Amino acid sequence: MERNPRYVANWDSLAAYNEAPKWFQEGKFGIYAHWGVLSVPEYANDWYPRNMHILGSDENKYQIETYGPLSEFGYHDFVPAFKAEEFDAGAWADLFKKAGAKFAGVVAIHHDGWSNWDSEINPWNSMDMGPKRDVLGELEKAIHGKGMKFITSFHKARNLQVFQKDSTKWLDDTSYFPYHPEMATSSEDSLLRIMYGNIPKEQFYKNWLGELKEVVDNYHPDLIYFDSKLDKIPDEYKREFTAYYINESLARDKKVVITHKEGELPKSVSLEDFEKGRANEIKKEYWLTDETVTLGSWSYVKDLSYKTANDIVDVLVDIVSKNGALMLNVSPKSNGLIPQEQQDILIEIGEWLEINGEAIYGTSPWIVFGEGPTKQEKGGMFLDWIKYTAKDVRYTTKKNTIYATIMGRPGTNMPIVLESFSKKKIADRPEINSIRVLGLDEDISFELLEDGLHLNIPKSEIDDKAFVYKIELKSS
């Protein structure tokens, strides 16, 4: 494709790019999947590929008991079992669409070095090995075909072994696979070395950049998410990637999103992601949270337990009220089927968004994000899961409307007082034209008093999930 670059590979030039295009600010909710060779063992969690090499760990003991010594059966020996025989990209896309996702995709490459696309650079890829299918290619067509944006995530940076032959640092998880002289992680075999990241740093950096360019050129993702340890990649490679991705996308009239964690890319060109966490206030810069439907592993393992659709909806509402978006992970089996329990959760979220999405999609934060007894004391990554109550409220706004989302159903005939509308909180209070509950055909009686906006509970039946008061203001 002929390109007309608009940005050069330096952060000052790239800072002029809008890192949060309109489609992403309006989309709010996406879904992706941790899926690949790491889905095969079905034990412990998504870090099994690393932990099976840690002598004495639970995963190491399980690996030896189940498959034999690691000198005879290594992680690479799981590759033939990743067959994806039931994988249906169209069915995934249908499910994600029904769940209300505006962007969707899959892990392109995890810490284990497995590429879910037809790569000319990485021999450990889904077209040449395992399922012998172009996973990214199939999903890109299916997801774009459903009108959603396509996303990919890159976790490869951690794969580089930086402590080769230094026995004092083998267990430092800055390197995903620990170097061990009696395991394949230390192999000098040219093929095995690539999977285990046991290669010269400059070769690794060039592969990292080349693989990203492959995905950009062949699958045109709308969003590329980076996991932690991107600080292992020299700045020059990160600058070159960023300029390449943005310029290639603009040449096709697309505006794309790049995410980072913990400042590993400049905020002027990328959005901050809070893995399993979020902001505790309205942030000026748009941001992202990635969470998973499970209570444990990001990838499929046996006996998974799950969050409820109700809890996930509450967290989505909280995130959006603070100028963020949620990217929710699902965990397919190695055969490509998304377990029914996970599908049910997604469908339930979609049913809620079908009624209440007006208070989510295309909205902005109000003057405050919310009120109520449940507090989030700090912002950041890896926070405790918070459960909200019917006394917790979150606000969003769009045009001449304020949406007040109540995080559960209060008791029968209990009046609701929105204290954020009090004279103490708002000196110049807006005039209200009407109030109704989304999904119900009834007007809600209200009274704006000094201590806040008093509302009646709707007479019609509503479920136990969050529900939304649509507060329409009088035109000024």
Secondary structure, DSSP 8 states (H G I E B T S, - for coil): --------SSHHHHTTS-SS-HHHHHH-EEEEE--SGGGSS-SS-TTHHHHTTSTTSHHHHHHHHHH--TTTS-GGGGGGG---TT--HHHHHHHHHHTT-SEEEEEEE-TT--BSS--SS-SSBTTTSTT-S-HHHHHHHHHHHTT-EEEEEE-GGGGS-SSTT-TTSTT-TTSSS---TTSGGG---HHHHHHTT-S-HHHHHHHHHHHHHHHHHHH--SEEEE-S-GGGS-HHHHHHHHHHHHHHHHHTT---EEEESTTSS-TTTSEEB-TT-B-SS--SS-EEEEEESBSS-SS--TT--B--HHHHHHHHHHHHHTTEEEEEEE---TTS---HHHHHHHHHHHHHHHHHGGGTTT-EEEEEEEESS------BSS-------TT-EEEEEETTEEEEEESS---TT--EEEGGGSTTT-SS---EEEEEETT---B--EEEETTEEEE---SS---SS-EEEEEEE---
